[in-house]
């Protein structure tokens, strides 16, 4: 059984008085295996953000189901949604979403604090994670003292400290310079090689070329996919770029 199963998902947004409908997703189906690194690519308005919000249990589909480890969370009660996200999903955002009045350490601890964990348990989880992500010397610093790349590493640590089933990343390189982008993408690859399942929404071919599979979404439909196979990052980059060009010309 796949770790994540998306089956015939549709999403229709209706205006407040029901006069206008926008079909953001149309019969979207795919699966993600445990340990995969999947990138979802699409232009603005393609439906990729709507899809990510549904996968993050932040929105509900109008039709279809989304299952994580066999559990259908597309109809999860609102009262249970926050706990489900905290226990099963890790999030990395484009703008980091760190609390400015918290140190890096406290930002990373936050999901564990909300889960009621004891300090000794939190510290035991953070120490090896911080060393692995190169954050040990930065833990007492505040976000305003950190570079963009360092902030994003803190955000990754916060996402990973709960041992999530799936790490969800929304345009994680969008606010980074080229050097920090390279560092973050190497980090994502390392995390994935350790067994972490990663699902990343991006418009960047460079970011997508680090994934093992790329799904292309347009007008609410996942209509094409590419597998890395034996390709290195450079060759996969070229294939993704060629596929995008061909798909645009076909359209």
N, C-alpha and C positions, 0 to 999 in steps of 0.2 A: 504493500500500500504506500502511495506517495505521501510525503509529509504534508504538502499543501495541495488541495484539490479545488480548483475553480471550475464550476459547472454551469454553463448556460446563463451566466450572469448578465443581467440587463439593469440599466439605471435610467429612469425617466424623472426629470425635474419638472415640476409644475409651478406655474405662477401662483401667487397667493390666492387668487380668485378662480383658479383653474382654467383660465382662458388660453394659456400658452403652455406648450409642452416642448421640452428639449430632451432628446434621447442621447444621453451621454455615453452609454455603453450598450452594445447590442450582442447578445448571445456569446459572451466571452467565455472560453473554456481553455484551460491548460493545467498542467500539474508541475510541481516542483519537488524534486527528490531531496532527501536529506543529504546535506553536504554540497548541494549545488550552489553556484554563483550565477544568478540570472539577472540580466539587465533588461529593462523595458524602455524602449525608445519611441518617441513620437513628438510631433510638433506641438506648439501651444494650441490648446483646444482639441487635441486628439482624443482625450479621455484618460490619459495616463494618471493624472492627479486624482480623478474620480476613482479609478481602479485602486490606486494606492490607499486612498481613504477607506475604501471598503475592506481591503486586505488588512488595514490597521484597526478595524472595528471602530472607526470614527464615523462611518456612514453605513447605511444598510442598502443592499440591492433591492430593486423593485421586483426582480425575478431571479431565479437561480439560487445556487448555494455556494458557500465557501467553507471548506472543512480543513481544520488543522489537526493532524493526528487522528483523523476520523470524526472529530467533533465539529458539528455544524455551528459556527459562530456568527453566521450571517443573520441569524434571528435572535441573537443573544439579548437578554434583557438589559436595558440601559443601566440598571442598578448593579449589574455584574460586569459591565464592559470595562470599567477602569481597572478592576482587579485582573480581568482576563488579559488586558494589554500588558499590565505590569508583570504578570507571571509568565507570559509566553512570547512577548514581542519586545525587541529592542529598536530604538529609533535614532537615526542620525539625520539632522536637518541641514538645509543649506545655510541658514543663519545661526547655527550652533545651538540657539535657545538655552544659553547658560544664564544663571541668575547672577547678576553683577555683584550682589552683596554677599555671595557665598564664595569661599575659596574653591579652587579646583577640586580639592579633596571632598568638600561638602557637596559640590555639584554632583560628583560621581556617586556619593553615598545616597543621594536623595531617593531613588526608587526603593532602596533597601530600608531607609527610614520610614517611608510610607507603608512598607510591608510589615513594619514592626519588628525588624531584626535587631538583635543586640549588637553593641559596638564591637565586641570581640569577634563576632562572626563577620561583621562588615570589614573589619581591619584585615582579617585572615584572607578574605577574598580580594581586597584591594591591593595588598602588598605585591603578590606575584603579577597581577594584572598591570599595575603601574610600571613594574620593571619591564614587562613584556612590551609595553607601548612607549617606553622611554619617558615616563612621566614622573618618576620618583622625585626628581629635583624640583618639580613644578607644583607639587601638591598643595603647598601653602600659599601659592600665588593666587591673585584674583584675576578674573577674566581680562580686566583692563591692562594687566601686566603681561598678557600673553599675545603672541602673534596669531594670525588667522589659522595657520597650520596647527599650532599648539592647542588652540581652542577646539579645533575639530577632533584632535586626538583625545581631549578630555571628554568630548561628546561621545566618541566611540567607546571610551572606557565606561561612561555612564550607561550606554546601551548594552554593553557586554556583561556588566557586573551581576546582572540577574540570571545569567546563563540562558538567554532566550532561545526558543526553538528557531525563530527566524529573526535575522537582523534586517530591518527595513531602512533603506537610505533614500532620501528625497533630494535629488540634485546635490549630493554631498560635496562636489568640487566647485559648485557655482560661485562661491564667495572667496575662492582661493587663488593665489598666484600660481604660476606654472610649477615652481619648485615645490610648494606645499601640496599641489595637486598630485605630483609624482609620488611624494612621500605618503599621502593618504591612500592612493591606489595600491602602492606596494603593501601598505598595512592591511587593506582589505583583502588582498591576495593571500597574505600570510595568515590572516584570521580564517579565511576560507579553507586554506590547506590544513588547518588544525581541526577541521570538521564542522565549522560554523556555516549554517545555511544563510546565504545573503541574497536579498532581492533589492535591486537598485533601480530607481527611476532616474533617467538622465537623458539629456539631449546631446551629450558629448560622446563622439565616436571614440575618443581617447579613453574615457572612463569605461565605456561599454566593451572595449577591446580587452579589458582585464577579466571579463566574465567568461563563464564556460558556455553560455548560451544567451542569445539576444532575441527578444520578442519585439516585433514592430507593431505599433498600434496606430490606427488612423481612423478618424470619424467614428470612434467608439468600437472599432473592430480590430482584434488581433489577427492580422492577415498574413504574417510571414515570420519565420524564425530562422536563425543561423546557429549552428553548433561550432564551437571552436575546433573540436577534434584534436588533431596533432599540431595545429598551427601555433606558432609563437605569437606574441602580442602584436608584432609589426605586421605579420601576414594577416592576422585576424582583423586588424585595423583596416587594411586595404579591402578585405572582403566586405566588411560592414559598410565602408564608404561606397564601394561599388554597388552594393545592394540598395543603399539609400538612393543613389543616383538613378539606378534602373527603375526603382519603384516610383520615383518622382516623374521620370519620363513616361512610364506606363500610365500614370494617372493623367 
